[in-house]
Amino acid sequence: MWSRRKTPVFTGMHLICVWLVEEAGRAVPTNLTAASTLRDPDLLSILPYSSQGTGAFDYAQWYDWWVHNQVQRQPKELFSTLPNYDPKLDERWTHSFVILWQKISGYMKANDSVSIDDIIAFLVEHSILQPASNSEALLAAKNLVFAVIGWQTMLYRPDMHSCPPVQLAIDREMGVHQGQAHICLKQGHSACKKHMHEFLLGFGVMLPPPNFNTSETSEDKTAFNELKTAMAASFNAHLLASIGDIHFEWVDSLSCHLEFDTHSKTLFLFRYPSFCLANLSSSKSTLPHNSVIHACAAPCAGMKQWATADEVTQMLNETLQSYRLLFGQNKAARQLFRRLRPFENIPEAGRDRFLMTLCGQKHCRTTLKAPERESYDLPHDFPILRSRLAILLRHLSNKKPRTWKEIWQDKRDSASWLTFWAVLVIGGLGIILTLLQVVLQIVQIARQ
């Protein structure tokens, strides 16, 4: 589908919900072949929380199924540069894939500003990839590394079917909408020599810096500058759906979270919030970067269109907090979430139960330094997601209730709401009493 300075960092905003879940079943589709031999400890080992005894490892059990599913969708040629590759011998080449998976993660976390070409050179040097014997083999190696980075960061899903091998493409997760995150869907292989943050910027602003605004319309620019407060009672998913006529679409790419298509009135939401939690390490890593997504950050704050590592942490925290703002802090919004189907056609093993905790429960016990409150200051509490929230606030502010039910539900301006209903009730009672008085007078006259 096609879709569309230094600020305070929530260093302690690590959302640790006391959330007990049963062990997720290994309900992997029976049509998986080579992918079915991958094991979740190998895949989950790249996440910071996987090595910590905090129970957070259980939060992301869906990730095992998700990677299986992504691998299954790819053409067999994508894995042709792996040692011992033979699609008929599942165990041998999938073992090579797991090694590749872990080595890419380790190399990116251990080095600053790497490129895809740097990663390939490292993998060939350590015999993890076969040396490219021709141009086709080199292209396959670049495509494979590009795909793995997408799966490990969840910033994009690689699309190996929509373009020739000489190009790298990302999936059209937001339909015809071209948002801030996925402005361009294709790049040439020549971009593989660029540093990772520069390479990813070729697709769009997947990791925006604080208070970054790419709005093209004057209305959105005005909203960004003027709308600086979001109140849970007057800005939530229930009002966005009932008053704003917005419908929700769940996506697999973190970079698409809160992108809004104004034409179709579709709000795109990331369906795997525990991925954010799993990448928020509670202890300082001995490596330069805590996670692969942090390794995609800009090396310093001088780049105006891309986040630094600290700002990536800020974005992960804001993403988690946004589910509470939109759903968790309002009763009607929680009820709406329970009617939504974020994991429709996805088996139990691929569902993130943490999403229900964030969106469907009134209380979520946390260790946030910035706790939940009724009113949020966007420049301070949501500097990364500020522009996206401002667009939604503007859209909602331009909408007026049209039915009696919507008028009753619309409590964005509590003073006006109380005044309206007080006048209506008192005025209605006054009319009824006047009518009764007239009727009694008519009866008295009739009796005379």
Backbone torsions as a table, in degrees:
resi	resn	phi	psi	omega
1	MET	NA	147.7	175.8
2	TRP	-97.0	130.7	-179.8
3	SER	-113.3	-163.4	151.4
4	ARG	-106.5	NA	NA
5	ARG	NA	83.4	178.1
6	LYS	-132.4	119.6	-176.8
7	THR	-114.6	163.1	-179.3
8	PRO	-61.5	137.8	179.0
9	VAL	-109.5	133.6	-178.4
10	PHE	-78.9	72.9	-174.8
11	THR	-62.3	-28.4	-179.8
12	GLY	-102.5	12.1	-172.7
13	MET	-86.4	49.1	-178.8
14	HIS	-90.8	105.8	-173.1
15	LEU	-72.1	103.8	180.0
16	ILE	-111.4	90.6	-179.6
17	CYS	-80.7	136.3	174.7
18	VAL	-76.6	93.8	-167.4
19	TRP	-131.1	109.3	-179.6
20	LEU	-97.8	122.7	-179.9
21	VAL	-127.2	150.3	174.9
22	GLU	-74.9	156.9	179.3
23	GLU	-60.4	125.2	-179.9
24	ALA	-67.6	137.2	178.4
25	GLY	-71.1	157.6	-180.0
26	ARG	-91.8	60.1	-176.1
27	ALA	-83.5	68.2	178.9
28	VAL	-86.4	135.1	-178.8
29	PRO	-54.4	143.3	-176.6
30	THR	-69.8	-16.1	-178.3
31	ASN	-85.1	1.2	174.1
32	LEU	-72.2	135.7	179.3
33	THR	-108.3	-93.7	-178.1
34	ALA	-61.3	-37.6	-177.0
35	ALA	-63.6	-24.5	-175.3
36	SER	-69.0	-12.6	-179.7
37	THR	-91.0	-5.5	175.6
38	LEU	-71.1	150.5	-178.2
39	ARG	-124.2	140.9	-173.9
40	ASP	-60.1	-34.7	177.4
41	PRO	-59.2	-35.1	179.1
42	ASP	-68.4	-42.7	-177.5
43	LEU	-74.8	-41.9	-176.8
44	LEU	-76.6	-11.0	-177.1
45	SER	-65.5	-16.5	-179.5
46	ILE	-79.4	-14.6	-177.7
47	LEU	-84.8	137.2	-175.8
48	PRO	-54.3	-38.4	-175.6
49	TYR	-76.6	-11.3	-174.8
50	SER	-66.0	-25.0	-177.9
51	SER	-100.0	7.4	-177.9
52	GLN	-110.3	140.5	-177.2
53	GLY	-82.8	52.7	-176.9
54	THR	-106.9	-3.2	-175.7
55	GLY	84.2	-6.4	-178.5
56	ALA	-68.0	-19.3	177.3
57	PHE	-57.7	-34.8	-179.4
58	ASP	-70.5	-24.6	-176.6
59	TYR	-61.9	-35.7	-171.5
60	ALA	-107.0	29.5	179.3
61	GLN	-62.3	-25.4	176.8
62	TRP	-61.1	-25.9	-174.4
63	TYR	-61.6	-34.2	176.3
64	ASP	-57.5	-52.5	179.4
65	TRP	-62.9	-41.0	-175.6
66	TRP	-62.3	-45.0	178.6
67	VAL	-65.8	-41.1	174.6
68	HIS	-51.7	-48.5	-175.8
69	ASN	-64.4	-40.2	179.2
70	GLN	-66.5	-42.2	179.4
71	VAL	-62.7	-40.3	-178.0
72	GLN	-61.3	-32.5	-175.2
73	ARG	-76.2	-12.9	-171.4
74	GLN	-85.0	153.2	174.0
75	PRO	-67.3	148.3	-177.1
76	LYS	-60.9	-29.4	-178.1
77	GLU	-62.2	-21.9	-178.1
78	LEU	-61.0	-30.7	-174.7
79	PHE	-101.0	12.0	-171.9
80	SER	-68.3	-19.7	-179.3
81	THR	-89.4	0.5	176.6
82	LEU	-74.4	140.3	175.5
83	PRO	-59.0	143.9	178.9
84	ASN	62.3	22.5	-178.7
85	TYR	-66.1	125.9	172.8
86	ASP	-158.2	110.9	-176.4
87	PRO	-59.8	-15.0	179.3
88	LYS	-87.9	-13.9	-179.2
89	LEU	-115.1	85.9	-170.7
90	ASP	-59.6	-49.7	-171.1
91	GLU	-61.1	-38.1	-173.2
92	ARG	-69.2	-50.9	-174.9
93	TRP	-79.7	-26.4	177.0
94	THR	-71.4	-28.9	173.1
95	HIS	-63.5	-40.5	176.4
96	SER	-64.4	-36.0	179.0
97	PHE	-66.1	-41.1	179.6
98	VAL	-62.9	-41.2	177.4
99	ILE	-62.7	-44.9	176.9
100	LEU	-57.7	-45.4	-179.2
101	TRP	-55.6	-48.1	-177.1
102	GLN	-73.5	-36.4	-178.2
103	LYS	-70.1	-37.8	176.6
104	ILE	-62.0	-45.6	178.6
105	SER	-60.6	-48.0	-178.4
106	GLY	-62.7	-40.7	-179.4
107	TYR	-67.2	-42.1	-179.2
108	MET	-67.5	-37.6	-179.8
109	LYS	-73.7	-22.7	-176.5
110	ALA	-92.4	-9.1	-175.0
111	ASN	-132.3	154.0	179.0
112	ASP	-97.4	140.1	170.2
113	SER	51.8	50.8	178.0
114	VAL	-79.5	164.7	175.3
115	SER	-120.1	168.5	176.3
116	ILE	-63.6	-38.4	177.2
117	ASP	-62.2	-38.9	177.2
118	ASP	-62.7	-42.4	-179.0
119	ILE	-64.2	-43.2	-179.8
120	ILE	-63.2	-42.8	178.3
121	ALA	-60.2	-41.6	178.2
122	PHE	-64.2	-43.7	-177.9
123	LEU	-66.8	-39.1	178.2
124	VAL	-67.9	-41.0	-179.6
125	GLU	-60.5	-34.2	-179.0
126	HIS	-99.1	16.8	174.5
127	SER	59.9	27.8	176.5
128	ILE	-87.1	-29.5	169.5
129	LEU	-118.2	149.1	175.8
130	GLN	-73.0	142.3	175.2
131	PRO	-57.2	139.2	-178.1
132	ALA	-70.7	115.9	-179.6
133	SER	-84.9	-17.4	179.2
134	ASN	-155.1	176.6	-176.9
135	SER	-65.2	-33.4	179.6
136	GLU	-65.1	-39.3	179.1
137	ALA	-66.9	-37.6	177.9
138	LEU	-65.8	-40.9	177.7
139	LEU	-63.3	-40.6	178.9
140	ALA	-62.9	-38.9	178.8
141	ALA	-65.0	-43.0	178.5
142	LYS	-64.4	-41.3	178.2
143	ASN	-62.1	-40.1	-178.2
144	LEU	-66.5	-46.7	179.1
145	VAL	-63.5	-41.7	177.0
146	PHE	-58.2	-42.5	-180.0
147	ALA	-65.9	-45.2	-178.1
148	VAL	-62.6	-40.8	178.6
149	ILE	-62.2	-39.8	176.8
150	GLY	-61.9	-41.7	-179.5
151	TRP	-72.1	-33.3	-177.8
152	GLN	-79.2	-25.8	178.7
153	THR	-100.4	-22.4	-175.1
154	MET	56.5	26.7	174.7
155	LEU	-81.8	-23.2	179.5
156	TYR	-158.4	160.6	170.1
157	ARG	-108.6	125.4	179.5
158	PRO	-67.1	145.9	178.4
159	ASP	-121.0	104.3	-176.9
160	MET	-95.2	6.4	-173.8
161	HIS	-112.8	-13.1	-171.1
162	SER	-100.9	-0.6	-177.1
163	CYS	-147.2	162.9	177.6
164	PRO	-68.1	162.3	-177.4
165	PRO	-60.0	-18.7	-178.3
166	VAL	-79.5	-0.9	178.8
167	GLN	-123.5	154.4	173.2
168	LEU	-109.7	131.5	-175.2
169	ALA	-132.4	150.5	174.3
170	ILE	-111.8	156.3	-174.6
171	ASP	-70.3	149.6	178.4
172	ARG	-85.7	75.1	-174.0
173	GLU	-74.4	-21.2	-177.0
174	MET	-112.0	27.1	176.9
175	GLY	61.2	-134.1	-178.2
176	VAL	-79.3	-8.0	-179.2
177	HIS	-74.2	128.3	175.0
178	GLN	-111.6	97.2	-176.3
179	GLY	-92.0	-170.3	-178.9
180	GLN	-61.7	-36.5	-173.0
181	ALA	-77.2	-39.4	-175.4
182	HIS	-122.4	69.5	-178.8
183	ILE	-73.3	-41.2	179.8
184	CYS	-124.5	136.4	-174.6
185	LEU	-99.5	-6.9	-176.0
186	LYS	-138.7	148.8	173.1
187	GLN	-142.3	154.4	174.7
188	GLY	-80.0	160.5	-179.3
189	HIS	-66.7	-16.4	177.6
190	SER	-63.0	-22.6	179.6
191	ALA	-72.5	-10.9	-177.6
192	CYS	-67.3	-13.7	177.8
193	LYS	-83.8	-10.5	-178.1
194	LYS	-76.7	155.2	171.6
195	HIS	-59.5	152.9	-169.6
196	MET	-57.9	-42.9	-178.6
197	HIS	-67.4	-34.5	177.5
198	GLU	-71.3	-38.3	177.5
199	PHE	-63.2	-48.8	-178.5
200	LEU	-66.7	-30.7	177.8
201	LEU	-63.7	-22.1	175.8
202	GLY	-63.4	-21.8	176.4
203	PHE	-91.7	-31.5	-177.8
204	GLY	156.9	179.6	-179.0
205	VAL	-86.2	80.1	-177.8
206	MET	-75.0	-30.2	178.3
207	LEU	-124.6	82.0	-175.9
208	PRO	-72.8	149.6	174.3
209	PRO	-79.9	173.6	179.5
210	PRO	-62.6	142.8	173.8
211	ASN	54.1	36.3	179.0
212	PHE	-93.6	132.1	-175.1
213	ASN	-132.2	120.6	178.1
214	THR	-110.4	15.3	-177.1
215	SER	-59.3	137.0	-179.1
216	GLU	-96.9	-29.6	-177.5
217	THR	-85.5	150.8	179.0
218	SER	-65.4	-31.6	-180.0
219	GLU	-65.2	-42.6	-180.0
220	ASP	-68.8	-37.5	177.4
221	LYS	-64.3	-40.8	178.0
222	THR	-64.8	-41.8	178.9
223	ALA	-61.7	-41.2	179.9
224	PHE	-61.0	-40.1	-176.1
225	ASN	-81.2	-29.1	-172.2
226	GLU	-104.3	-34.6	-177.1
227	LEU	-90.1	102.9	-173.3
228	LYS	-120.5	3.5	-178.2
229	THR	-130.3	136.1	175.2
230	ALA	-127.1	122.4	-179.5
231	MET	-107.0	132.1	-176.4
232	ALA	-59.5	-31.3	-179.0
233	ALA	-74.0	-28.7	-175.3
234	SER	-112.5	-2.1	178.1
235	PHE	-141.2	99.6	-179.3
236	ASN	-156.1	172.9	-174.8
237	ALA	-63.2	-34.1	179.8
238	HIS	-62.3	-46.6	179.4
239	LEU	-70.1	-36.3	177.5
240	LEU	-61.2	-36.6	-179.5
241	ALA	-80.2	-45.6	-173.4
242	SER	-80.2	-41.7	-179.4
243	ILE	-93.8	-40.6	-176.5
244	GLY	-87.2	-4.5	-179.9
245	ASP	58.2	29.7	-178.9
246	ILE	-90.7	138.3	170.8
247	HIS	-115.6	158.0	-169.8
248	PHE	-108.5	140.4	176.0
249	GLU	-129.8	130.1	-175.0
250	TRP	-96.2	133.5	-174.9
251	VAL	-126.4	165.5	-178.5
252	ASP	-95.4	-8.1	-176.3
253	SER	-101.1	123.0	179.9
254	LEU	-60.2	-35.4	-176.6
255	SER	-66.0	-18.4	-179.3
256	CYS	-89.7	-1.2	-176.6
257	HIS	-61.4	127.0	179.3
258	LEU	71.2	13.1	169.6
259	GLU	-68.4	140.5	-175.4
260	PHE	-127.5	123.2	176.0
261	ASP	-92.3	106.5	-175.6
262	THR	-69.4	-24.7	-177.7
263	HIS	-75.1	-46.2	179.5
264	SER	-94.0	-3.8	-176.8
265	LYS	54.9	48.9	179.7
266	THR	-111.6	128.4	175.6
267	LEU	-105.9	123.4	-177.7
268	PHE	-94.5	130.6	-176.9
269	LEU	-127.1	138.0	178.1
270	PHE	-73.1	127.9	-171.9
271	ARG	-92.1	-1.1	-175.3
272	TYR	-123.5	69.0	-176.9
273	PRO	-64.7	-24.7	-179.5
274	SER	-66.9	-16.9	173.9
275	PHE	-64.6	-38.3	176.6
276	CYS	-64.7	-45.5	179.7
277	LEU	-61.5	-42.1	-177.2
278	ALA	-67.3	-22.0	179.3
279	ASN	-96.4	5.7	175.3
280	LEU	-102.0	86.8	-177.5
281	SER	-69.1	136.3	179.6
282	SER	-85.0	-7.8	178.3
283	SER	-130.9	150.8	-176.7
284	LYS	-71.6	127.7	179.1
285	SER	-75.5	151.4	175.0
286	THR	-76.8	-13.2	178.0
287	LEU	-88.9	161.0	178.9
288	PRO	-58.8	-29.4	-176.5
289	HIS	-127.7	138.8	-179.4
290	ASN	-71.0	-31.6	-175.4
291	SER	-150.8	172.5	180.0
292	VAL	-66.7	-38.2	179.8
293	ILE	-66.4	-32.7	174.8
294	HIS	-69.0	-31.2	179.1
295	ALA	-69.6	-14.5	177.6
296	CYS	-88.5	1.2	-177.9
297	ALA	-75.8	162.2	174.1
298	ALA	-70.0	144.1	-176.6
299	PRO	-68.0	-22.2	179.9
300	CYS	-147.9	173.2	-174.8
301	ALA	-81.6	3.6	-175.9
302	GLY	-75.0	-15.7	-178.6
303	MET	-86.0	115.5	-170.5
304	LYS	-75.3	-17.7	-174.9
305	GLN	-110.0	9.8	-175.8
306	TRP	-145.5	146.2	-175.5
307	ALA	-81.0	150.6	169.6
308	THR	-84.2	176.6	-179.2
309	ALA	-61.5	-42.2	178.1
310	ASP	-64.1	-35.5	179.7
311	GLU	-73.9	-26.9	172.4
312	VAL	-64.9	-43.1	175.1
313	THR	-59.0	-41.9	176.8
314	GLN	-59.4	-43.8	-179.0
315	MET	-63.3	-41.9	179.2
316	LEU	-62.3	-42.0	178.2
317	ASN	-65.8	-43.3	179.5
318	GLU	-63.0	-37.8	179.2
319	THR	-60.5	-45.5	177.8
320	LEU	-62.5	-42.9	-178.7
321	GLN	-66.5	-29.4	-177.0
322	SER	-66.3	-30.6	176.8
323	TYR	-65.9	-36.8	178.3
324	ARG	-68.5	-41.7	179.3
325	LEU	-63.0	-45.9	-175.4
326	LEU	-76.0	-37.0	-172.6
327	PHE	-122.1	-55.9	-165.2
328	GLY	-64.6	-29.2	-173.4
329	GLN	-91.3	3.9	-178.9
330	ASN	-132.9	130.8	-175.7
331	LYS	-61.0	-47.6	-178.6
332	ALA	-64.0	-34.9	178.7
333	ALA	-69.9	-36.6	176.3
334	ARG	-64.8	-40.8	177.7
335	GLN	-64.5	-38.4	176.6
336	LEU	-62.1	-43.7	-179.1
337	PHE	-59.4	-38.8	-178.4
338	ARG	-65.3	-19.3	177.3
339	ARG	-90.8	-14.9	178.9
340	LEU	-77.0	163.2	-179.5
341	ARG	-128.3	75.5	-177.8
342	PRO	-66.9	-20.9	-178.0
343	PHE	-119.6	36.2	178.2
344	GLU	-62.1	133.7	-179.7
345	ASN	66.6	15.9	175.2
346	ILE	-112.3	129.4	-178.0
347	PRO	-66.5	166.8	-176.3
348	GLU	-56.5	-37.1	-178.2
349	ALA	-66.4	-18.0	-178.6
350	GLY	-103.6	14.5	-176.9
351	ARG	-105.0	136.9	-179.7
352	ASP	-92.7	104.7	-177.8
353	ARG	-71.8	-16.2	176.5
354	PHE	-65.1	-26.8	177.9
355	LEU	-62.5	-41.0	177.8
356	MET	-65.2	-37.2	178.2
357	THR	-63.1	-44.8	-178.1
358	LEU	-70.0	-42.1	-170.8
359	CYS	-98.4	-25.3	-171.5
360	GLY	-107.2	-4.5	-178.0
361	GLN	-114.3	140.9	-178.6
362	LYS	-68.3	-42.5	-177.4
363	HIS	-114.7	133.6	177.2
364	CYS	-132.1	101.6	-175.7
365	ARG	-68.2	123.7	-173.4
366	THR	-133.9	172.6	172.6
367	THR	-117.7	45.0	-178.0
368	LEU	-78.4	135.4	170.9
369	LYS	-75.5	-25.9	174.6
370	ALA	-110.6	86.5	-173.9
371	PRO	-69.8	169.0	176.9
372	GLU	-61.8	142.2	175.5
373	ARG	-148.2	168.1	-175.5
374	GLU	-71.7	-31.4	-176.9
375	SER	-126.8	130.1	-179.7
376	TYR	-112.5	138.6	174.8
377	ASP	-93.5	111.0	-172.4
378	LEU	-59.5	-46.1	179.9
379	PRO	-61.0	-28.3	-178.7
380	HIS	-95.7	-45.9	-174.4
381	ASP	-86.5	-30.3	-178.9
382	PHE	-133.8	56.9	-178.6
383	PRO	-64.7	-31.7	-179.2
384	ILE	-76.5	-46.8	-177.2
385	LEU	-90.8	8.7	-174.4
386	ARG	-56.3	-47.7	-175.7
387	SER	-64.3	-36.8	-179.8
388	ARG	-71.5	-40.4	177.9
389	LEU	-68.1	-35.7	-179.9
390	ALA	-64.1	-37.4	177.8
391	ILE	-63.8	-40.9	178.4
392	LEU	-67.7	-39.7	177.9
393	LEU	-62.5	-42.4	178.7
394	ARG	-64.1	-43.2	179.8
395	HIS	-59.9	-43.6	-177.8
396	LEU	-70.5	-36.8	-178.9
397	SER	-67.2	-24.8	179.5
398	ASN	-84.3	-6.6	-178.1
399	LYS	-98.1	138.8	177.6
400	LYS	-118.7	145.4	177.9
401	PRO	-64.2	143.4	-175.0
402	ARG	-116.0	-18.1	-179.8
403	THR	-122.3	165.2	178.2
404	TRP	-59.9	-38.0	178.8
405	LYS	-62.9	-44.7	179.6
406	GLU	-65.9	-37.2	176.9
407	ILE	-62.2	-40.7	179.1
408	TRP	-66.3	-37.5	-177.2
409	GLN	-80.9	-22.8	-174.4
410	ASP	-81.6	96.9	-179.4
411	LYS	-113.0	30.1	-179.9
412	ARG	-61.9	-36.9	175.6
413	ASP	-115.9	93.9	-172.7
414	SER	-62.3	-36.0	-179.6
415	ALA	-65.1	-45.8	179.1
416	SER	-66.1	-37.4	179.6
417	TRP	-62.7	-47.3	179.5
418	LEU	-64.7	-41.6	179.2
419	THR	-61.8	-45.4	-178.6
420	PHE	-59.8	-49.4	-176.3
421	TRP	-73.1	-31.2	176.7
422	ALA	-65.3	-45.1	177.8
423	VAL	-62.8	-41.8	-178.2
424	LEU	-64.2	-45.7	-177.9
425	VAL	-68.9	-49.4	-178.8
426	ILE	-64.6	-43.8	177.8
427	GLY	-62.9	-40.7	178.7
428	GLY	-63.7	-43.3	177.8
429	LEU	-63.6	-39.4	178.4
430	GLY	-61.5	-41.8	179.1
431	ILE	-64.7	-42.7	-179.7
432	ILE	-63.1	-44.8	179.4
433	LEU	-64.0	-37.5	177.6
434	THR	-64.2	-43.5	178.4
435	LEU	-62.5	-42.3	178.4
436	LEU	-62.4	-40.0	179.1
437	GLN	-63.7	-41.0	178.2
438	VAL	-63.9	-43.2	180.0
439	VAL	-61.9	-44.7	179.5
440	LEU	-62.8	-38.2	177.8
441	GLN	-65.2	-40.7	177.5
442	ILE	-62.9	-42.0	179.9
443	VAL	-62.8	-43.1	-179.7
444	GLN	-63.8	-42.4	178.1
445	ILE	-63.7	-39.9	-179.7
446	ALA	-64.5	-37.1	-178.9
447	ARG	-71.6	-30.1	179.4
448	GLN	-72.9	NA	NA
